[in-house]
């Protein structure tokens, strides 16, 4: 389980394809603190550390993960948001994030709001995911509050700190992002379906 509070930015150093899987080697300031079998969220995708070097580590993404996320679009040199799994009993600064991406979305608008930015994303509403205004959403692993919510469209406001310390500063129109919808909202929707 994660919180959506990004710890560090990692840089993709190597991508190796093996069958339908890809092995991503990442350099990061937290690399030396990791261990084999540890879970780390990469742009919101929970992946297991499978190899360690002095300043890099490697994780593997299978086809199911590549089909549902933006990890298959990564290139060497790209930056990814990183978060280690939360420690039970620690403060939950973001919201409950599972690291299980529901679907991808596309950035369709970026507005500079004189001290913050409003990012708008579209997503395939036929997959049944929903948002509510002032509800939680995870975008590329970042815990955020939904500002505007319409079927298939959501927007979030980004403060300067988040803009500077996450991958949001590299987004442009057309950027594909990972979306994890609020787990409580998903359970409520499932329980009320058919009523």
Secondary structure, 3 states (H helix, E strand, C coil): CECCCCCEEEEEEEEEEECCEEEEEEECCCHHHCCCCCEEEECCEEEEEEEECCCEEEEEECHHHHHHCCHHHCCCCCEEEEEECCCCCCCCCCCCECCCCCEEEEEEEEEECCCEEEEEEEECHHHCCCCCCCCEEEECCEEEEEEEEECCEEEEEEEHHHHHHCHHHHCCCCCEEEEEECHHHHHHHHHHCCC
